Amino acid sequence: MNSPRIRTLVLGLGNPLMGDDGVGVAVLERLREEWDLPEDVELIDGGTWGMNLLPMVETAEHLILIDAIKSGTKPGTLTVLERSELPRYFSLKLSPHQIDLREVLALADLRGLLPERLVAVGIEPERVDMEIGLSHRVSAGMAKMIDLVVERLEEAGHSCRRRIAASA
């Protein structure tokens, strides 16, 4: 039985109990609260689901990953990695969930089901410790992360409308 195609999957990743590692999930929540998105855009809290994400990834036509991305830049710096750049992302492992995501994407690719349109939008974390809440620098960059995700959705042909004014 085939799963229905998800036109675009926005996957928020990370663990909110590990400080800035939870930024992907926090950005996803802000998207849910502040934006009206079309039905063919699915927002999924991937948290630390690991291989359970495989069916969702394989049925997506377009995949946007939102996560903390350790790129060696100043905390709060935004990073956008296209599909071809993702191996670099995984070589700079930030947290345990990235091991599972690397395996999910590799398996989907091996099976010929990795979406051609794939991008990771992230921010350099300041702290990844057993702590709830984001650092000031990462919190301050969330609005720009959301803008980048919305920009990618609109480039893919989706109509996105801000529901409420974003907080400063």
DSSP file (Angstrom, degrees, kcal/mol; ACC not computed):
  #  RESIDUE AA STRUCTURE BP1 BP2  ACC     N-H-->O    O-->H-N    N-H-->O    O-->H-N    TCO  KAPPA ALPHA  PHI   PSI    X-CA   Y-CA   Z-CA
    1    1 A M              0   0    0      0, 0.0     2,-0.3     0, 0.0     0, 0.0   0.000 360.0 360.0 360.0 126.4    0.0    0.0    0.0
    2    2 A N        -     0   0    0      1,-0.0     3,-0.0     3,-0.0     0, 0.0  -0.597 360.0-127.3 -84.0 140.9    1.5    3.4   -1.0
    3    3 A S        -     0   0    0     -2,-0.3     3,-0.1     1,-0.1     2,-0.1  -0.592  35.5 -99.6 -79.8 147.7    1.5    6.3    1.3
    4    4 A P        -     0   0    0      0, 0.0     2,-0.2     0, 0.0    -1,-0.1  -0.396  45.0-102.1 -65.3 147.1    0.0    9.5   -0.1
    5    5 A R        -     0   0    0     -2,-0.1     2,-0.6    -3,-0.0    55,-0.2  -0.477  24.2-146.8 -70.6 137.3    2.6   12.0   -1.3
    6    6 A I  E     -a   60   0A   0     53,-2.6    55,-2.1    -2,-0.2    56,-0.4  -0.936   7.3-153.1 -99.1 118.7    3.3   14.9    1.0
    7    7 A R  E    S+     0   0A   0     -2,-0.6    55,-1.2     1,-0.3    54,-0.5   0.970  78.5   6.5 -60.9 -53.1    4.1   17.8   -1.3
    8    8 A T  E     -ab  62  41A   0     32,-2.0    34,-2.9    53,-0.2     2,-0.5  -0.993  66.0-164.7-135.2 130.1    6.3   19.6    1.2
    9    9 A L  E     -ab  63  42A   0     53,-2.9    55,-2.8    -2,-0.4     2,-0.6  -0.957   2.8-163.9-112.8 123.1    7.5   18.4    4.5
   10   10 A V  E     -ab  64  43A   0     32,-3.0    34,-2.8    -2,-0.5     2,-0.7  -0.943  13.9-164.5-106.0 115.7    9.0   20.8    7.0
   11   11 A L  E     -ab  65  44A   0     53,-3.1    55,-2.6    -2,-0.6     2,-0.5  -0.889   8.0-158.1-112.4 110.0   10.8   18.8    9.7
   12   12 A G  E     -ab  66  45A   0     32,-2.4    34,-2.1    -2,-0.7    35,-1.1  -0.756  20.7-169.7 -85.4 125.7   11.7   20.4   13.0
   13   13 A L  E     + b   0  47A   0     53,-2.8    11,-0.6    -2,-0.5    12,-0.6  -0.761  27.6  63.1-116.8 159.4   14.6   18.5   14.6
   14   14 A G  S    S-     0   0    0     33,-1.9     8,-0.2    -2,-0.3     7,-0.1  -0.502  70.5 -81.2 121.8 174.6   16.3   18.5   18.0
   15   15 A N    >   -     0   0    0     -2,-0.2     3,-2.3     3,-0.1     7,-0.3  -0.949  21.6-157.6-121.3 109.5   15.8   18.0   21.7
   16   16 A P  T 3  S+     0   0    0      0, 0.0   117,-0.8     0, 0.0     3,-0.5   0.641  93.2  65.2 -61.8 -13.7   14.2   20.9   23.7
   17   17 A L  T 3  S+     0   0    0      1,-0.2   114,-1.1   115,-0.2     3,-0.1   0.465  93.2  64.8 -85.2  -1.2   15.8   19.4   26.8
   18   18 A M  B X  S-e  131   0B   0     -3,-2.3     3,-1.9     1,-0.3    -1,-0.2  -0.303 101.9-120.9-119.0  47.7   19.3   20.2   25.4
   19   19 A G  G >  S+     0   0    0    112,-3.6     3,-1.9    -3,-0.5    -1,-0.3  -0.278  91.4   9.0  58.7-126.1   19.3   24.0   25.2
   20   20 A D  G >  S+     0   0    0    107,-2.4     3,-1.7     1,-0.3    -1,-0.3   0.628 113.3  80.0 -67.3 -14.0   19.9   25.3   21.7
   21   21 A D  G X  S+     0   0    0     -3,-1.9     3,-0.5   106,-0.3    47,-0.4   0.741  85.7  63.8 -62.1 -20.8   19.5   21.8   20.2
   22   22 A G  G <>  +     0   0    0     -3,-1.9     4,-2.0    -7,-0.3     3,-0.4   0.361  69.9 102.1 -84.2   5.9   15.8   22.4   20.5
   23   23 A V  H <> S+     0   0    0     -3,-1.7     4,-2.7     1,-0.2     5,-0.2   0.846  74.6  58.1 -62.9 -34.5   15.7   25.3   18.1
   24   24 A G  H <> S+     0   0    0    -11,-0.6     4,-1.8    -3,-0.5    -1,-0.2   0.909 110.0  43.3 -61.8 -41.9   14.3   23.3   15.2
   25   25 A V  H  > S+     0   0    0    -12,-0.6     4,-2.0    -3,-0.4    -1,-0.2   0.878 113.5  52.5 -69.9 -38.7   11.2   22.3   17.3
   26   26 A A  H  X S+     0   0    0     -4,-2.0     4,-1.9     2,-0.2    -2,-0.2   0.901 109.8  48.1 -64.7 -41.6   10.8   25.9   18.6
   27   27 A V  H  X S+     0   0    0     -4,-2.7     4,-2.3     1,-0.2    -1,-0.2   0.904 109.2  54.1 -65.1 -41.0   10.9   27.3   15.0
   28   28 A L  H  X S+     0   0    0     -4,-1.8     4,-2.1    -5,-0.2    -2,-0.2   0.909 107.6  50.2 -59.3 -42.8    8.3   24.7   13.9
   29   29 A E  H  X S+     0   0    0     -4,-2.0     4,-2.2     1,-0.2    -1,-0.2   0.897 109.0  51.3 -63.7 -40.6    6.0   25.8   16.7
   30   30 A R  H  X S+     0   0    0     -4,-1.9     4,-2.7     2,-0.2     5,-0.3   0.890 107.7  53.2 -63.9 -38.6    6.3   29.5   15.7
   31   31 A L  H  X S+     0   0    0     -4,-2.3     4,-1.7     1,-0.2    -2,-0.2   0.925 110.2  48.2 -60.1 -43.7    5.5   28.5   12.1
   32   32 A R  H  < S+     0   0    0     -4,-2.1    -2,-0.2     1,-0.2    -1,-0.2   0.894 117.6  41.3 -62.4 -40.7    2.3   26.8   13.4
   33   33 A E  H  < S+     0   0    0     -4,-2.2    -2,-0.2     1,-0.1    -1,-0.2   0.841 124.6  31.8 -76.8 -35.0    1.4   29.8   15.6
   34   34 A E  H  < S+     0   0    0     -4,-2.7   129,-4.1    -5,-0.2   130,-1.0   0.550 108.7  61.0-107.3  -9.7    2.2   32.6   13.2
   35   35 A W  E  <  -F  162   0C   0     -4,-1.7     2,-0.7   127,-0.3   127,-0.2  -0.945  59.0-144.5-128.8 141.5    1.6   31.4    9.6
   36   36 A D  E     -F  161   0C   0    125,-3.4   125,-2.2    -2,-0.4    -4,-0.1  -0.919  32.4-176.8 -95.1 118.7   -1.3   30.1    7.6
   37   37 A L        -     0   0    0     -2,-0.7   123,-0.1   123,-0.2     4,-0.0  -0.856  28.6 -98.9-117.2 151.4    0.2   27.5    5.3
   38   38 A P    >   -     0   0    0      0, 0.0     3,-1.8     0, 0.0    -1,-0.1  -0.200  35.5-107.7 -66.5 161.6   -1.5   25.5    2.6
   39   39 A E  T 3  S+     0   0    0      1,-0.3    -2,-0.0     3,-0.0     0, 0.0   0.751 115.5  65.3 -62.3 -24.9   -2.7   21.9    3.2
   40   40 A D  T 3  S+     0   0    0    -34,-0.1   -32,-2.0   -33,-0.1     2,-0.5   0.311  87.1  81.6 -86.2  12.7    0.1   20.5    1.1
   41   41 A V  E <   -b    8   0A   0     -3,-1.8     2,-0.5   -34,-0.2   -32,-0.2  -0.979  67.1-164.9-112.2 120.1    2.7   21.7    3.6
   42   42 A E  E     -b    9   0A   0    -34,-2.9   -32,-3.0    -2,-0.5     2,-0.6  -0.920   7.7-154.8-110.8 126.0    3.1   19.4    6.5
   43   43 A L  E     -b   10   0A   0     -2,-0.5     2,-0.5   -34,-0.2   -32,-0.2  -0.876  18.2-176.2 -98.9 120.0    4.8   20.6    9.7
   44   44 A I  E     -b   11   0A   0    -34,-2.8   -32,-2.4    -2,-0.6     2,-1.2  -0.969  27.7-139.3-123.7 129.0    6.3   17.6   11.6
   45   45 A D  E     +b   12   0A   0     -2,-0.5     3,-0.1   -34,-0.2   -32,-0.1  -0.745  25.2 177.9 -81.1  98.0    8.0   17.7   15.0
   46   46 A G  E >   +     0   0A   0    -34,-2.1     3,-3.2    -2,-1.2     4,-0.3   0.671  14.0 162.7 -78.0 -17.7   10.8   15.2   14.2
   47   47 A G  E 3  S-b   13   0A   0    -35,-1.1   -33,-1.9     1,-0.3    -1,-0.2  -0.053  76.1 -34.4  38.7-113.8   12.3   15.7   17.6
   48   48 A T  T 3  S+     0   0    0    -35,-0.2    -1,-0.3    -3,-0.1    -2,-0.1  -0.241  92.4 136.7-127.6  42.2   14.5   12.7   18.0
   49   49 A W    X   -     0   0    0     -3,-3.2     3,-1.5     1,-0.2    -2,-0.1   0.697  34.3-177.0 -68.6 -22.1   12.3   10.1   16.1
   50   50 A G  G >   +     0   0    0     -4,-0.3     3,-2.2     1,-0.3    -1,-0.2  -0.344  66.1   4.5  62.3-133.5   15.2    8.5   14.2
   51   51 A M  G >  S+     0   0    0      1,-0.3     3,-1.6     2,-0.2    -1,-0.3   0.655 116.3  78.2 -64.1 -16.4   14.2    5.9   11.7
   52   52 A N  G <  S+     0   0    0     -3,-1.5     4,-0.4     1,-0.3    -1,-0.3   0.682  85.8  64.3 -64.6 -15.0   10.5    6.5   12.3
   53   53 A L  G <> S+     0   0    0     -3,-2.2     4,-2.6     1,-0.2     3,-0.4   0.649  76.9  91.2 -79.3 -15.7   11.0    9.5   10.1
   54   54 A L  H <> S+     0   0    0     -3,-1.6     4,-2.8     1,-0.2     5,-0.2   0.882  83.5  48.4 -52.4 -50.4   11.8    7.4    7.0
   55   55 A P  H  > S+     0   0    0      0, 0.0     4,-1.1     0, 0.0    -1,-0.2   0.885 113.9  47.9 -60.9 -36.0    8.2    7.0    5.6
   56   56 A M  H  > S+     0   0    0     -3,-0.4     4,-0.6    -4,-0.4     3,-0.3   0.923 113.5  46.7 -68.6 -43.4    7.6   10.7    5.9
   57   57 A V  H >< S+     0   0    0     -4,-2.6     3,-1.0     1,-0.2    -1,-0.2   0.923 112.0  51.0 -63.2 -44.2   10.9   11.6    4.3
   58   58 A E  H 3< S+     0   0    0     -4,-2.8    -1,-0.2    -5,-0.2    -2,-0.2   0.717 110.6  48.3 -70.3 -20.3   10.3    9.1    1.5
   59   59 A T  H 3< S+     0   0    0     -4,-1.1   -53,-2.6    -3,-0.3     2,-0.3   0.475  91.1 100.2 -97.9  -1.8    6.8   10.4    0.7
   60   60 A A  E <<  -a    6   0A   0     -3,-1.0   -53,-0.2    -4,-0.6     3,-0.2  -0.609  52.6-164.7 -83.3 142.4    7.9   14.1    0.6
   61   61 A E  E    S+     0   0A   0    -55,-2.1    56,-0.9   -54,-0.5     2,-0.4   0.768  87.1  23.9 -87.1 -32.6    8.4   15.8   -2.7
   62   62 A H  E    S-ac   8 117A   0    -55,-1.2   -53,-2.9   -56,-0.4     2,-0.5  -1.000  74.6-164.1-135.6 131.6   10.2   18.7   -1.0
   63   63 A L  E     -ac   9 118A   0     54,-2.9    56,-2.1    -2,-0.4     2,-0.5  -0.977   6.4-173.9-125.4 125.7   11.9   18.4    2.4
   64   64 A I  E     -ac  10 119A   0    -55,-2.8   -53,-3.1    -2,-0.5     2,-0.4  -0.977  10.8-159.4-117.6 118.1   13.0   21.3    4.6
   65   65 A L  E     -ac  11 120A   0     54,-3.0    56,-3.4    -2,-0.5     2,-0.5  -0.813   2.5-164.4 -96.3 135.3   15.0   20.4    7.7
   66   66 A I  E     +ac  12 121A   0    -55,-2.6   -53,-2.8    -2,-0.4     2,-0.3  -0.985  32.3 126.3-120.6 125.0   15.1   22.9   10.6
   67   67 A D  E     - c   0 122A   0     54,-1.9    56,-1.0    -2,-0.5     2,-0.5  -0.976  64.9 -80.7-163.2 168.0   17.8   22.3   13.1
   68   68 A A  E     - c   0 123A   0    -47,-0.4     2,-0.5    -2,-0.3    56,-0.2  -0.757  48.1-162.0 -76.3 130.1   20.7   23.6   15.1
   69   69 A I        -     0   0    0     54,-1.8     2,-1.0    -2,-0.5     3,-0.1  -0.960  11.8-148.4-124.7 115.4   23.7   23.4   12.7
   70   70 A K        +     0   0    0     -2,-0.5    54,-0.1    22,-0.5    -2,-0.0  -0.714  34.9 152.7 -84.3 106.0   27.2   23.5   14.1
   71   71 A S        -     0   0    0     -2,-1.0    -1,-0.2     6,-0.1     3,-0.1   0.365  64.5-105.1-116.4   1.7   29.2   25.1   11.4
   72   72 A G  S    S+     0   0    0      1,-0.3     2,-0.1    -3,-0.1    -2,-0.1   0.616  82.1 120.2  84.4  12.6   32.0   26.6   13.5
   73   73 A T  S    S-     0   0    0      1,-0.2    -1,-0.3     4,-0.1    -2,-0.1  -0.341  75.3 -63.7 -97.9-176.7   30.6   30.2   13.2
   74   74 A K    >   -     0   0    0      1,-0.1     3,-2.0    -2,-0.1    50,-0.3  -0.397  66.5 -90.4 -66.2 143.5   29.5   32.6   15.9
   75   75 A P  T 3  S+     0   0    0      0, 0.0    -1,-0.1     0, 0.0    51,-0.1  -0.291 116.1  30.6 -53.3 135.9   26.5   31.5   17.9
   76   76 A G  T 3  S+     0   0    0     48,-2.8     2,-0.3     1,-0.3    -2,-0.1   0.330  84.4 138.1  94.2  -6.2   23.3   32.7   16.3
   77   77 A T    <   -     0   0    0     -3,-2.0    47,-2.6    47,-0.1    -1,-0.3  -0.571  50.4-129.5 -75.3 132.2   24.7   32.6   12.7
   78   78 A L  E     -D  123   0A   0     -2,-0.3     2,-0.4    45,-0.2    45,-0.3  -0.539  22.8-168.3 -83.0 147.5   22.3   31.2   10.2
   79   79 A T  E     -D  122   0A   0     43,-2.7    43,-3.1    -2,-0.2     2,-0.5  -0.999  10.1-167.4-136.0 136.2   23.2   28.5    7.8
   80   80 A V  E     -D  121   0A   0     -2,-0.4     2,-0.5    41,-0.2    41,-0.2  -0.990  10.4-170.5-122.8 121.9   21.4   27.1    4.7
   81   81 A L  E     -D  120   0A   0     39,-2.8    39,-2.8    -2,-0.5     2,-0.1  -0.955  10.7-146.9-116.4 123.1   22.6   23.9    3.3
   82   82 A E  E >>  -D  119   0A   0     -2,-0.5     3,-1.8    37,-0.2     4,-0.7  -0.318  38.8 -90.8 -78.5 168.9   21.4   22.6    0.0
   83   83 A R  G >4 S+     0   0    0     35,-1.1     3,-1.1     1,-0.3    36,-0.1   0.861 127.0  52.4 -48.8 -45.2   21.0   18.9   -0.7
   84   84 A S  G 34 S+     0   0    0      1,-0.2    -1,-0.3     2,-0.1     4,-0.1   0.702 108.4  52.2 -69.2 -18.9   24.6   18.5   -2.1
   85   85 A E  G X> S+     0   0    0     -3,-1.8     3,-1.3     1,-0.2     4,-1.1   0.503  79.5  96.4 -94.0  -5.8   26.0   20.2    1.0
   86   86 A L  H <X S+     0   0    0     -3,-1.1     4,-2.0    -4,-0.7     5,-0.2   0.803  72.0  65.3 -62.0 -30.8   24.3   17.9    3.6
   87   87 A P  H 3> S+     0   0    0      0, 0.0     4,-1.3     0, 0.0    -1,-0.3   0.884 100.8  53.3 -57.6 -33.5   27.3   15.5    4.0
   88   88 A R  H <> S+     0   0    0     -3,-1.3     4,-0.8     1,-0.2     3,-0.2   0.908 105.5  54.5 -64.2 -40.9   29.2   18.5    5.5
   89   89 A Y  H >< S+     0   0    0     -4,-1.1     3,-0.8     1,-0.2    -1,-0.2   0.911 109.6  46.3 -57.2 -45.1   26.3   19.0    7.9
   90   90 A F  H >< S+     0   0    0     -4,-2.0     3,-0.5     1,-0.2    -1,-0.2   0.725 103.0  62.5 -76.8 -19.7   26.6   15.5    9.1
   91   91 A S  H 3< S+     0   0    0     -4,-1.3     2,-0.4     1,-0.3    -1,-0.2   0.698 100.5  56.8 -74.6 -16.8   30.4   15.6    9.5
   92   92 A L  T << S-     0   0    0     -4,-0.8   -22,-0.5    -3,-0.8    -1,-0.3  -0.456  87.6-167.0-107.5  56.8   29.9   18.3   12.1
   93   93 A K    <   +     0   0    0     -3,-0.5    -3,-0.1    -2,-0.4   -24,-0.1  -0.172  15.7 177.7 -54.1 127.2   27.7   16.2   14.4
   94   94 A L        -     0   0    0      1,-0.3    -1,-0.1   -26,-0.1   -25,-0.1   0.840  61.1  -3.5 -96.4 -44.7   25.9   18.3   17.0
   95   95 A S  S >> S-     0   0    0    -74,-0.0     3,-1.6     1,-0.0     4,-0.5  -0.924  76.2 -92.5-149.6 167.7   23.8   15.8   18.8
   96   96 A P  H >> S+     0   0    0      0, 0.0     3,-1.0     0, 0.0     4,-0.9   0.786 113.7  66.7 -58.1 -30.6   22.7   12.1   18.8
   97   97 A H  H 3> S+     0   0    0      1,-0.3     4,-2.1     2,-0.2     5,-0.2   0.776  90.3  65.7 -65.2 -23.3   19.6   12.7   16.7
   98   98 A Q  H <> S+     0   0    0     -3,-1.6     4,-2.7     1,-0.2    -1,-0.3   0.822  93.4  59.4 -69.2 -28.8   21.8   13.6   13.7
   99   99 A I  H <X S+     0   0    0     -3,-1.0     4,-1.9    -4,-0.5    -1,-0.2   0.955 109.2  43.7 -60.8 -48.3   23.2   10.1   13.6
  100  100 A D  H  X S+     0   0    0     -4,-0.9     4,-2.5     1,-0.2    -2,-0.2   0.898 113.3  50.8 -64.2 -41.0   19.6    8.8   13.0
  101  101 A L  H  X S+     0   0    0     -4,-2.1     4,-2.9     2,-0.2     5,-0.3   0.909 107.6  53.4 -65.0 -40.7   18.8   11.5   10.5
  102  102 A R  H  X S+     0   0    0     -4,-2.7     4,-2.4     1,-0.2    -1,-0.2   0.923 111.6  46.5 -57.6 -43.6   21.9   10.7    8.5
  103  103 A E  H  X S+     0   0    0     -4,-1.9     4,-2.6     2,-0.2     5,-0.2   0.896 111.3  51.6 -66.4 -40.5   20.8    7.1    8.4
  104  104 A V  H  X S+     0   0    0     -4,-2.5     4,-2.5     2,-0.2    -2,-0.2   0.948 113.6  43.4 -60.7 -49.4   17.3    8.0    7.4
  105  105 A L  H  X S+     0   0    0     -4,-2.9     4,-2.3     1,-0.2    -2,-0.2   0.887 114.0  51.0 -66.2 -38.5   18.5   10.2    4.5
  106  106 A A  H  X S+     0   0    0     -4,-2.4     4,-2.6    -5,-0.3    -1,-0.2   0.913 112.2  46.4 -64.8 -42.5   21.1    7.7    3.4
  107  107 A L  H  X S+     0   0    0     -4,-2.6     4,-2.2     2,-0.2     6,-0.2   0.920 112.1  49.9 -67.1 -43.4   18.5    4.9    3.3
  108  108 A A  H  <>S+     0   0    0     -4,-2.5     5,-3.2    -5,-0.2     6,-0.7   0.905 113.1  48.0 -60.2 -40.3   15.9    7.0    1.5
  109  109 A D  H ><5S+     0   0    0     -4,-2.3     3,-1.6     4,-0.3    -2,-0.2   0.925 109.5  52.0 -65.6 -45.1   18.7    7.9   -1.0
  110  110 A L  H 3<5S+     0   0    0     -4,-2.6    -1,-0.2     1,-0.3    -2,-0.2   0.868 110.6  48.5 -58.4 -37.9   19.7    4.3   -1.4
  111  111 A R  T 3<5S-     0   0    0     -4,-2.2    -1,-0.3    -5,-0.2    -2,-0.2   0.445 117.0-115.5 -83.3  -0.1   16.1    3.3   -2.1
  112  112 A G  T < 5S+     0   0    0     -3,-1.6    -3,-0.2    -4,-0.2    -2,-0.1   0.728  89.7 106.9  75.4  21.8   15.8    6.2   -4.7
  113  113 A L      < +     0   0    0     -5,-3.2    -4,-0.3    -6,-0.2   -53,-0.2   0.232  34.7 121.7-119.6  12.2   13.2    8.0   -2.6
  114  114 A L  S    S-     0   0    0     -6,-0.7   -56,-0.1    -5,-0.1     4,-0.1  -0.647  73.5-107.0 -75.7 127.7   15.2   10.9   -1.2
  115  115 A P        -     0   0    0      0, 0.0   -54,-0.1     0, 0.0   -53,-0.1  -0.278  16.5-143.1 -57.3 135.9   13.5   14.1   -2.3
  116  116 A E  S    S+     0   0    0    -55,-0.3     2,-1.0     1,-0.2   -33,-0.2   0.866  94.8  63.9 -65.3 -36.3   15.4   16.0   -5.0
  117  117 A R  E    S+c   62   0A   0    -56,-0.9   -54,-2.9   -35,-0.1     2,-0.4  -0.796  73.5 146.9 -93.1 102.9   14.3   19.3   -3.3
  118  118 A L  E     +c   63   0A   0     -2,-1.0   -35,-1.1   -56,-0.2     2,-0.3  -0.997  15.0 165.1-143.2 130.0   16.0   19.1    0.1
  119  119 A V  E     -cD  64  82A   0    -56,-2.1   -54,-3.0    -2,-0.4     2,-0.5  -0.996  23.9-145.4-145.3 146.9   17.4   21.9    2.2
  120  120 A A  E     -cD  65  81A   0    -39,-2.8   -39,-2.8    -2,-0.3     2,-0.5  -0.968  11.5-166.4-113.1 129.3   18.5   22.3    5.8
  121  121 A V  E     +cD  66  80A   0    -56,-3.4   -54,-1.9    -2,-0.5     2,-0.3  -0.969  27.0 151.6-113.4 122.9   18.0   25.7    7.5
  122  122 A G  E     -cD  67  79A   0    -43,-3.1   -43,-2.7    -2,-0.5     2,-0.3  -0.848  36.2-135.0-146.1 179.0   19.8   26.1   10.8
  123  123 A I  E     -cD  68  78A   0    -56,-1.0   -54,-1.8    -2,-0.3   -45,-0.2  -0.996  33.9-105.1-141.3 142.4   21.5   28.3   13.3
  124  124 A E        -     0   0    0    -47,-2.6   -48,-2.8    -2,-0.3   -54,-0.2  -0.534  42.1-131.8 -67.9 123.0   24.8   28.0   15.1
  125  125 A P        -     0   0    0      0, 0.0     3,-0.1     0, 0.0   -48,-0.1  -0.413  14.9-160.1 -75.5 152.8   24.1   26.9   18.7
  126  126 A E  S    S+     0   0    0      1,-0.3     2,-0.4   -51,-0.1  -107,-0.0   0.789  79.2  11.1 -94.4 -40.3   25.6   28.7   21.7
  127  127 A R        -     0   0    0      2,-0.1  -107,-2.4  -109,-0.0     2,-0.4  -0.994  49.4-175.5-145.0 136.2   25.1   25.9   24.2
  128  128 A V        +     0   0    0     -2,-0.4     2,-0.3  -109,-0.2  -109,-0.2  -0.764  43.4 127.8-128.0  83.0   24.0   22.3   23.9
  129  129 A D  S    S-     0   0    0     -2,-0.4     2,-1.7     2,-0.2  -108,-0.2  -0.849  76.8 -76.9-131.3 164.6   23.7   21.2   27.5
  130  130 A M  S    S+     0   0    0     -2,-0.3     2,-0.3  -112,-0.2  -112,-0.3  -0.486  89.9 116.5 -65.3  90.7   21.0   19.5   29.6
  131  131 A E  B     -e   18   0B   0     -2,-1.7  -112,-3.6  -114,-1.1     2,-0.4  -0.955  63.4-124.3-162.5 137.3   19.0   22.7   30.0
  132  132 A I  S    S+     0   0    0     -2,-0.3  -115,-0.2  -114,-0.2  -112,-0.1  -0.718  72.7  37.7 -88.3 136.4   15.5   23.8   28.9
  133  133 A G  S    S-     0   0    0   -117,-0.8     2,-0.2    -2,-0.4  -111,-0.1  -0.060  80.6 -87.6 107.1 153.8   15.3   27.0   26.8
  134  134 A L        -     0   0    0      1,-0.1  -115,-0.1  -114,-0.1  -114,-0.1  -0.637  40.5-107.2 -95.1 151.3   17.3   28.6   24.0
  135  135 A S     >  -     0   0    0     -2,-0.2     4,-2.7    -8,-0.2     5,-0.2  -0.289  35.4-107.1 -67.8 162.5   20.2   31.0   24.5
  136  136 A H  H  > S+     0   0    0      1,-0.2     4,-2.5     2,-0.2     5,-0.2   0.911 118.4  51.3 -59.5 -44.7   19.6   34.7   23.7
  137  137 A R  H  > S+     0   0    0      1,-0.2     4,-1.0     2,-0.2    -1,-0.2   0.894 112.9  44.4 -63.4 -40.8   21.6   34.6   20.5
  138  138 A V  H >> S+     0   0    0      2,-0.2     4,-0.6     1,-0.2     3,-0.5   0.918 113.0  51.0 -71.4 -42.7   19.7   31.6   19.1
  139  139 A S  H >< S+     0   0    0     -4,-2.7     3,-1.1     1,-0.2     4,-0.4   0.901 107.6  54.5 -57.6 -40.8   16.3   33.0   20.2
  140  140 A A  H 3< S+     0   0    0     -4,-2.5     4,-0.3     1,-0.2     3,-0.3   0.773 107.2  51.2 -66.2 -25.9   17.2   36.3   18.4
  141  141 A G  H <X S+     0   0    0     -4,-1.0     4,-1.9    -3,-0.5    -1,-0.2   0.521  84.4  89.2 -88.7  -5.6   17.8   34.4   15.2
  142  142 A M  H <X S+     0   0    0     -3,-1.1     4,-2.6    -4,-0.6     5,-0.2   0.885  82.3  55.5 -62.0 -39.9   14.6   32.5   15.1
  143  143 A A  H  > S+     0   0    0     -4,-0.4     4,-2.2    -3,-0.3    -1,-0.2   0.906 109.5  47.0 -61.2 -40.9   12.6   35.1   13.2
  144  144 A K  H  > S+     0   0    0     -4,-0.3     4,-2.3     2,-0.2    -1,-0.2   0.873 109.8  53.9 -68.7 -36.5   15.2   35.1   10.4
  145  145 A M  H  X S+     0   0    0     -4,-1.9     4,-2.2     2,-0.2    -2,-0.2   0.932 109.2  48.7 -60.1 -44.8   15.1   31.3   10.4
  146  146 A I  H  X S+     0   0    0     -4,-2.6     4,-2.8     1,-0.2     5,-0.2   0.923 109.2  52.7 -61.4 -44.1   11.3   31.4    9.9
  147  147 A D  H  X S+     0   0    0     -4,-2.2     4,-2.6     1,-0.2    -1,-0.2   0.906 109.1  50.0 -57.4 -42.4   11.7   33.9    7.1
  148  148 A L  H  X S+     0   0    0     -4,-2.3     4,-2.0     2,-0.2    -1,-0.2   0.895 111.5  47.8 -64.3 -40.4   14.2   31.6    5.4
  149  149 A V  H  X S+     0   0    0     -4,-2.2     4,-2.3     2,-0.2    -2,-0.2   0.934 113.2  47.5 -65.8 -45.6   11.8   28.6    5.7
  150  150 A V  H  X S+     0   0    0     -4,-2.8     4,-2.7     1,-0.2    -2,-0.2   0.900 109.7  54.1 -62.6 -40.2    8.8   30.7    4.4
  151  151 A E  H  X S+     0   0    0     -4,-2.6     4,-2.3    -5,-0.2    -1,-0.2   0.917 109.6  47.5 -59.0 -44.0   11.0   32.0    1.5
  152  152 A R  H  X S+     0   0    0     -4,-2.0     4,-1.4     2,-0.2    -2,-0.2   0.882 110.8  51.6 -65.6 -38.5   11.8   28.4    0.6
  153  153 A L  H  <>S+     0   0    0     -4,-2.3     5,-2.3     2,-0.2     3,-0.2   0.926 111.2  47.1 -63.8 -43.4    8.1   27.4    0.8
  154  154 A E  H ><5S+     0   0    0     -4,-2.7     3,-1.7     1,-0.2    -2,-0.2   0.880 107.8  55.7 -67.0 -37.6    7.1   30.3   -1.5
  155  155 A E  H 3<5S+     0   0    0     -4,-2.3    -1,-0.2     1,-0.3    -2,-0.2   0.818 104.3  55.8 -61.2 -29.7    9.9   29.4   -4.0
  156  156 A A  T 3<5S-     0   0    0     -4,-1.4    -1,-0.3    -3,-0.2    -2,-0.2   0.411 129.5 -98.4 -83.5   2.1    8.3   25.9   -4.1
  157  157 A G  T < 5S+     0   0    0     -3,-1.7     2,-0.3     1,-0.3    -3,-0.2   0.569  77.3 138.6  96.6   9.4    5.0   27.5   -5.1
  158  158 A H      < -     0   0    0     -5,-2.3     2,-0.7    -6,-0.2    -1,-0.3  -0.688  50.3-132.8 -90.3 141.2    3.3   27.6   -1.7
  159  159 A S        -     0   0    0     -2,-0.3     2,-0.4     2,-0.0    -5,-0.0  -0.842  28.1-174.3 -92.8 117.7    1.2   30.6   -0.7
  160  160 A C        -     0   0    0     -2,-0.7     2,-0.4  -123,-0.1  -123,-0.2  -0.933   5.5-170.1-117.0 134.0    2.2   31.5    2.9
  161  161 A R  E     -F   36   0C   0   -125,-2.2  -125,-3.4    -2,-0.4     2,-0.3  -0.986  24.5-124.4-129.9 127.8    0.4   34.2    4.9
  162  162 A R  E     -F   35   0C   0     -2,-0.4  -127,-0.3  -127,-0.2     3,-0.1  -0.520  20.1-166.9 -68.6 128.8    1.5   35.6    8.2
  163  163 A R        +     0   0    0   -129,-4.1     2,-0.3    -2,-0.3  -128,-0.2   0.892  69.1   8.7 -84.2 -44.7   -1.3   35.2   10.7
  164  164 A I  S    S-     0   0    0   -130,-1.0    -1,-0.2     3,-0.0     2,-0.2  -0.919  91.4 -86.5-134.5 158.9    0.0   37.5   13.5
  165  165 A A        -     0   0    0     -2,-0.3     2,-0.1    -3,-0.1     3,-0.1  -0.468  49.9-115.5 -65.9 134.4    2.9   39.9   13.7
  166  166 A A        -     0   0    0     -2,-0.2     2,-0.1     1,-0.1    -1,-0.1  -0.439  30.6-110.3 -70.5 144.0    6.1   38.1   14.8
  167  167 A S              0   0    0      1,-0.1    -1,-0.1    -2,-0.1   -24,-0.1  -0.467 360.0 360.0 -74.3 148.9    7.5   39.1   18.1
  168  168 A A              0   0    0     -2,-0.1    -1,-0.1    -3,-0.1    -2,-0.1   0.467 360.0 360.0 -75.0 360.0   10.7   41.1   18.1
